[in-house]
Amino acid sequence: MLGIVAHFSASAAGWEIDPVRIELSPQQQTAALTVKNSSDQVTSIQIHSVAWSQRDGKDIYIPTKELLVSPPIVTIAPKSEQVIRVALRRQADPANELDYRISLQELPPQPTPNFMGVKVALRVSLPVFVQSINGGVAPKMEWEILQMPGNQLKVIMRNSGNAHIQISDFALYLPGHDKPLGGESGSTYVLAGQTHEWLLQTSALEKIVNNRLRLTAYTDAYNVDTEIVLHKP
């Protein structure tokens, strides 16, 4: 659902944030983010944006002025909320998705004179995706499974498309069986043109027939249910 705001919410120790992901387009270059302070204390938050890229499976964040957040610092009273405006300050790319993140960093209050503990400041990072000028951006997943030493399987996913993919979880099965050999849960973003690898431990490699495994995966674009040939060293 490119070009609109994804309306999901999340909470983090006194914060409620809606949405948790923003999607912009050449036709919609602004969005609103609502942060609610559900605690009984005043909270101050600093907000800034970064350009987001990946290299060798690692996230890279670079400060940017291409994405404007306003106001950059907010103080929210208990049980109150603040609207934060997000605006794209450059043209969308002609053919590829643009990727950013918004970071919300709590500014801890001054400790009281008798305070002896440690205050931990909250920090939340939200993705921002910008559709291309020509539209039609989409991920393209290419999966590969390698047998590794020590009863391990390396699962490789290459995103050869021109937009991100978010993988919430995946699992490997023997064809015709319902019990997974292994899998991974949790959210993983793979940006356009990037590759991500997972190393899974399994004790059932000897049960694999004809070097084939069934893979199921759940993503924010489409779900996968396919058989893949296992490559051995």
For each residue, the residues with C-beta under 8 A, 3 or more apart:
1: 4 6 23
2: 23 25 129 131 135 137 163
3: 23 24 25 27 28 131
4: 1 23 25 28
5: 19 22 23 31 32
6: 1 19 20 21 22 23
7: 18 19
8: 18 19 20 21
9: 16 17 18 19 20
10: 16 17 18 20 124
11: 14 15 16 17 38
12: 15 17 122 124
13: 39 122
14: 11 37 38 39 41 43 122
15: 11 12 35 36 37 38 43 104 122 124
16: 9 10 11 35 36 38 81
17: 9 10 11 12 20 33 34 35 36 104 124 126
18: 7 8 9 10 33 34 36
19: 5 6 7 8 9 22 33 126
20: 6 8 9 10 17 126
21: 6 8 126 127 128 129
22: 5 6 19 31 33 86 102 126 127 128 129
23: 1 2 3 4 5 6 128 129 130 131
24: 3 28 29 30 31 86 88 92 128 129 130 131
25: 2 3 4 28 29 92 130 131
26: 29 91 92 131 133
27: 3
28: 3 4 24 25 31
29: 24 25 26 87 88
30: 24 85 86 87 88
31: 5 22 24 28 85 86 87
32: 5 83 84 85 86
33: 17 18 19 22 83 84 85 86 102 126
34: 17 18 81 82 83 84
35: 15 16 17 45 74 76 81 82 84 104
36: 15 16 17 18 76 80 81 82
37: 14 15 42 43 76 77 78 79 80 81 82
38: 11 14 15 16 79
39: 13 14 43 78
40: 78 79
41: 14 78 109
42: 37 75 76 77 78 109
43: 14 15 37 39 75 76 106
44: 73 74 75 76 106 107 109
45: 35 73 74 75 76 82 104 105 106 107
46: 72 73 104 105 107
47: 69 71 72 73 74 84 102 103 104 105
48: 63 69 72 102 103 105
49: 63 64 66 67 68 69 86 100 101 102 103 128
50: 61 62 63 64 100 101 103
51: 61 62 63 64 66 67 99 100
52: 59 60 61 99 100 101 127 191
53: 59 60 62 99 191
54: 57 58 59 60 190 191 194
55: 58 60 194
56:
57: 54 194 195 196 197
58: 54 55
59: 52 53 54
60: 52 53 54 55
61: 50 51 52 101
62: 50 51 53
63: 48 49 50 51
64: 49 50 51 67 100
65: 68 89
66: 49 51 88 89 90 98 100
67: 49 51 64 86 87 88 89 100 102 128
68: 49 65 85 86 87 88 89
69: 47 48 49 72 84 85 86 102
70: 84 85 87
71: 47 74 84
72: 46 47 48 69
73: 44 45 46 47 107
74: 35 44 45 47 71 82 84
75: 42 43 44 45
76: 35 36 37 42 43 44 45 80 81 82
77: 37 42 80
78: 37 39 40 41 42
79: 37 38 40
80: 36 37 76 77
81: 16 34 35 36 37 76
82: 34 35 36 37 45 74 76
83: 32 33 34
84: 32 33 34 35 47 69 70 71 74
85: 30 31 32 33 68 69 70
86: 22 24 30 31 32 33 49 67 68 69 102 128
87: 29 30 31 67 68 70
88: 24 29 30 66 67 68 92 130
89: 65 66 67 68
90: 66
91: 26 133
92: 24 25 26 88 98 130 131 132 133
93: 96 97 98 130 132 133
94: 132 133 134
95: 132 133 134 137 162
96: 93 132 137 162 163 192
97: 93 129 130 131 132 137 162 163 164 192
98: 66 92 93 129 130
99: 51 52 53 127 128 129 130 164 191 192
100: 49 50 51 52 64 66 67 127 128 129 130
101: 49 50 52 61 125 126 127 128
102: 22 33 47 48 49 67 69 86 125 126 128
103: 47 48 49 50 123 124 125
104: 15 17 35 45 46 47 122 123 124 125 126
105: 45 46 47 48 121 122 123
106: 43 44 45 121 122 123
107: 44 45 46 73 121
108: 119 121
109: 41 42 44 119
110:
111: 115 119
112: 115
113:
114:
115: 111 112 119
116:
117:
118:
119: 108 109 111 115
120:
121: 105 106 107 108
122: 12 13 14 15 104 105 106
123: 103 104 105 106
124: 10 12 15 17 103 104
125: 101 102 103 104
126: 17 19 20 21 22 33 101 102 104
127: 21 22 52 99 100 101 164 189
128: 21 22 23 24 49 67 86 99 100 101 102
129: 2 21 22 23 24 97 98 99 100 163 164
130: 23 24 25 88 92 93 97 98 99 100
131: 2 3 23 24 25 26 92 97 135 137
132: 92 93 94 95 96 97 135 136 137 162
133: 26 91 92 93 94 95
134: 94 95
135: 2 131 132
136: 132
137: 2 95 96 97 131 132 161 162 163 192
138: 161 162 163 221
139: 159 161 163 164 165 190 192 219 221
140: 159 160 161
141: 157 158 159 161 165 217 219 224
142: 157 158 159 160
143: 155 156 157 215 217 224 226 228
144: 155 156 157 158 228 231
145: 153 154 155 156 172 213 215 228 229 230 231
146: 153 154 156 230 231 232 233
147: 152 153 205 230 231 232 233
148: 152 153 154 199 233
149: 152 233
150: 201
151: 201 202 203 205
152: 147 148 149 199 200 201 202
153: 145 146 147 148 172 181 182 199 200 202 205 230
154: 145 146 148 197 198 199 200
155: 143 144 145 170 172 184 197 198 199 200 215
156: 143 144 145 146 195 196 197
157: 141 142 143 144 165 167 190 195 196 197
158: 141 142 144 194 195
159: 139 140 141 142 164 165 190 191 192 193 194 195
160: 140 142 193
161: 137 138 139 140 141 165 192
162: 95 96 97 132 137 138 192 193
163: 2 96 97 129 137 138 139 192 221
164: 97 99 127 129 139 159 189 190 191 192
165: 139 141 157 159 161 189 190 219 220 221
166: 187 188 189 219 220 221
167: 157 170 187 188 189 190 196 217 218 219
168: 185 186 187 218 219 220
169: 183 184 185 186 217 218
170: 155 167 183 184 215 216 217 218 224
171: 180 182 183 215 216 217
172: 145 153 155 180 181 182 183 200 202 213 214 215
173: 177 178 179 180 181 213 214 215 216
174: 177 181 204 207 208 209 213 214
175: 209 212 213 214 227
176:
177: 173 174
178: 173
179: 173
180: 171 172 173 183
181: 153 172 173 174 200 202 204 213
182: 153 171 172 200 201 202
183: 169 170 171 172 180 200
184: 155 169 170 188 198 200
185: 168 169
186: 168 169
187: 166 167 168
188: 166 167 184 196
189: 127 164 165 166 167
190: 54 139 157 159 164 165 167 194 195 196
191: 52 53 54 99 159 164 194
192: 96 97 99 137 139 159 161 162 163 164
193: 159 160 162
194: 54 55 57 158 159 190 191
195: 57 156 157 158 159 190
196: 57 156 157 167 188 190
197: 57 154 155 156 157
198: 154 155 184
199: 148 152 153 154 155
200: 152 153 154 155 172 181 182 183 184
201: 150 151 152 182
202: 151 152 153 172 181 182 205
203: 151
204: 174 181 207 208
205: 147 151 153 202 208
206:
207: 174 204
208: 174 204 205 211 212 213 230
209: 174 175 212
210:
211: 208 229 230 231 232
212: 175 208 209 227 228 229 230
213: 145 172 173 174 175 181 208 227 228 230
214: 172 173 174 175 225 226 227 228
215: 143 145 155 170 171 172 173 224 225 226 227 228
216: 170 171 173 223 224 225
217: 141 143 167 169 170 171 223 224
218: 167 168 169 170 223 224
219: 139 141 165 166 167 168 222 223 224
220: 165 166 168
221: 138 139 163 165 166
222: 219
223: 216 217 218 219
224: 141 143 170 215 216 217 218 219
225: 214 215 216
226: 143 214 215
227: 175 212 213 214 215
228: 143 144 145 212 213 214 215
229: 145 211 212
230: 145 146 147 153 208 211 212 213
231: 144 145 146 147 211
232: 146 147 211
233: 146 147 148 149
